[in-house]
Amino acid sequence: MDISKGFQIEEPNVFVPWDTTEAQFQQTFERLHLLQGKYGYYATTTRCTALSGLSVGLGFQFWPQGLAELQFGSNSCPDLDTSYELFQRHLEATFGPPTLTRPGDEGYPDHTWTFLGVEVRHYVSEHFGPAESVRIQKMRPLKLVKHPGEN
C-alpha cells in the first residue's frame, strides 16, 4: 500500500484516496456502512479488516480539501495490554518498524511512522483512564507566505 496516496481497507476491498472529498466519500463509499458525526467525521458501523488482517472500527475525518485522518477503533481485545500489542504487531506488519519510538504516557511507548505527507501514530494517553489511539493523518501542505516586496 502506498500510504502517501491513500488507505487500503482489506474487507470490504476499498481504497480511499487522500484527495477524496466529503461529498465523494458519502456517495462512493456507502458500502462501508457509515454513521455521520459532526464536523466532517464518519465512522463505520460494521467492522472492517485493515492493517494486515486486523478487524477494527474505522473513523474518517475530513478537511474541506479532502480526507484528513483515519482513526482506528476497538480490535475487540479484552484489555489494553493485549490491544496495544495486537495493534503494534499489525502496524509493523503493514508499515515496518516505526520511524520514531519514544517513552509515552501510561507506561506505553509512543510509536510514529513518517512517510511522504503522512504520519501514523500509535500511543496511549489519559482520557478518563488510559486510552489507546491509532491514527493515520495526512499532513497539511505548508502555505508559503510572501512578504511585501517579494516576487
C-alpha positions as CSV (number, residue, x, y, z in Angstrom):
1,M,0.0,0.0,0.0
2,D,1.3,3.4,-0.9
3,I,0.1,5.3,2.2
4,S,1.1,8.7,0.6
5,K,-1.8,8.1,-1.9
6,G,-4.5,6.8,0.4
7,F,-5.5,3.9,2.6
8,Q,-6.5,0.3,1.6
9,I,-9.2,-1.3,3.6
10,E,-8.9,-5.1,3.1
11,E,-12.5,-6.1,3.8
12,P,-14.5,-4.7,2.2
13,N,-11.9,-4.2,-0.5
14,V,-11.9,-0.4,-0.7
15,F,-9.1,2.1,-1.4
16,V,-9.8,5.6,0.0
17,P,-7.5,8.2,-1.6
18,W,-6.5,11.2,0.5
19,D,-7.9,13.6,-2.1
20,T,-11.5,12.2,-1.6
21,T,-13.8,15.0,-0.6
22,E,-16.5,14.5,2.0
23,A,-19.2,14.6,-0.8
24,Q,-17.4,12.0,-2.9
25,F,-16.9,9.8,0.2
26,Q,-20.7,9.9,1.1
27,Q,-21.6,8.8,-2.5
28,T,-18.8,6.4,-3.3
29,F,-18.1,4.5,0.0
30,E,-21.7,3.8,1.2
31,R,-20.8,0.1,1.4
32,L,-18.7,0.9,4.4
33,H,-22.0,1.3,6.3
34,L,-21.2,4.8,7.7
35,L,-22.6,6.8,10.6
36,Q,-22.2,10.5,10.1
37,G,-20.9,12.5,13.0
38,K,-20.3,16.2,13.4
39,Y,-17.8,18.4,11.5
40,G,-16.8,16.1,8.7
41,Y,-16.4,12.9,10.8
42,Y,-17.8,9.5,9.7
43,A,-17.5,6.1,11.4
44,T,-18.0,2.6,10.1
45,T,-21.0,0.9,11.8
46,T,-19.7,-2.5,10.8
47,R,-16.2,-3.9,11.4
48,C,-13.6,-3.6,8.7
49,T,-10.4,-5.5,8.1
50,A,-7.2,-3.5,7.6
51,L,-3.6,-3.3,8.7
52,S,-2.6,-6.8,7.5
53,G,-5.7,-8.6,8.6
54,L,-6.9,-6.8,11.8
55,S,-10.6,-6.5,12.5
56,V,-11.3,-2.8,13.5
57,G,-13.7,0.0,13.5
58,L,-12.7,3.0,11.4
59,G,-13.3,6.7,11.6
60,F,-12.8,9.2,8.8
61,Q,-12.1,12.9,9.4
62,F,-12.4,15.4,6.5
63,W,-11.0,18.8,5.9
64,P,-12.7,20.9,3.2
65,Q,-10.0,19.8,0.7
66,G,-10.3,16.1,1.4
67,L,-9.7,13.2,3.8
68,A,-7.5,14.3,6.7
69,E,-7.3,11.4,9.2
70,L,-8.2,7.8,9.8
71,Q,-8.9,6.8,13.4
72,F,-8.9,3.1,14.4
73,G,-11.3,1.8,17.0
74,S,-11.6,-1.3,19.0
75,N,-10.0,-4.5,17.9
76,S,-12.2,-6.5,20.4
77,C,-9.3,-7.3,22.8
78,P,-10.3,-7.7,26.4
79,D,-7.7,-5.4,27.9
80,L,-5.3,-2.5,26.9
81,D,-2.1,-4.6,27.1
82,T,-3.4,-7.2,24.6
83,S,-4.9,-4.5,22.3
84,Y,-1.7,-2.4,22.3
85,E,0.5,-5.4,21.4
86,L,-2.0,-6.6,18.7
87,F,-2.2,-3.1,17.1
88,Q,1.5,-2.7,17.2
89,R,2.1,-6.1,15.6
90,H,-0.3,-5.3,12.7
91,L,1.1,-1.8,12.3
92,E,4.6,-3.1,11.9
93,A,3.4,-5.9,9.5
94,T,1.9,-3.1,7.4
95,F,4.4,-0.3,7.7
96,G,7.6,-1.8,9.0
97,P,9.4,-0.7,12.1
98,P,8.4,2.8,13.5
99,T,10.4,5.8,12.4
100,L,10.5,7.0,15.9
101,T,9.7,5.4,19.3
102,R,9.8,7.4,22.5
103,P,8.5,7.0,26.0
104,G,4.8,7.6,26.2
105,D,2.1,8.1,28.8
106,E,0.7,5.4,31.0
107,G,3.8,3.2,30.6
108,Y,3.3,2.5,26.8
109,P,5.8,3.6,24.1
110,D,4.6,6.2,21.6
111,H,5.4,5.0,18.1
112,T,5.4,7.2,14.9
113,W,5.9,6.2,11.3
114,T,6.6,9.1,8.9
115,F,6.0,8.8,5.2
116,L,5.8,11.4,2.4
117,G,3.0,13.7,3.6
118,V,1.5,11.1,6.1
119,E,2.1,10.3,9.7
120,V,1.0,7.1,11.5
121,R,0.9,7.2,15.3
122,H,0.2,4.6,18.0
123,Y,0.1,5.8,21.5
124,V,-1.8,5.7,24.9
125,S,-2.9,8.8,26.6
126,E,-5.0,9.8,29.6
127,H,-8.7,10.2,28.7
128,F,-10.8,9.3,31.7
129,G,-8.3,6.5,32.2
130,P,-5.7,5.1,29.7
131,A,-7.0,5.3,26.1
132,E,-5.2,3.8,23.1
133,S,-5.1,5.7,19.8
134,V,-4.1,4.6,16.4
135,R,-4.3,7.5,13.8
136,I,-3.1,8.0,10.3
137,Q,-3.0,11.6,9.4
138,K,-2.4,13.4,6.1
139,M,-0.1,16.3,6.8
140,R,-1.5,19.7,5.7
141,P,0.6,21.2,2.9
142,L,2.6,24.2,4.1
143,K,1.5,27.5,2.7
144,L,4.2,29.8,1.5
145,V,3.6,33.4,2.7
146,K,5.1,36.1,0.5
147,H,6.2,39.2,2.2
148,P,5.5,42.6,0.7
149,G,8.1,43.4,-2.0
150,E,8.9,39.7,-2.7
151,N,8.3,38.3,-6.2
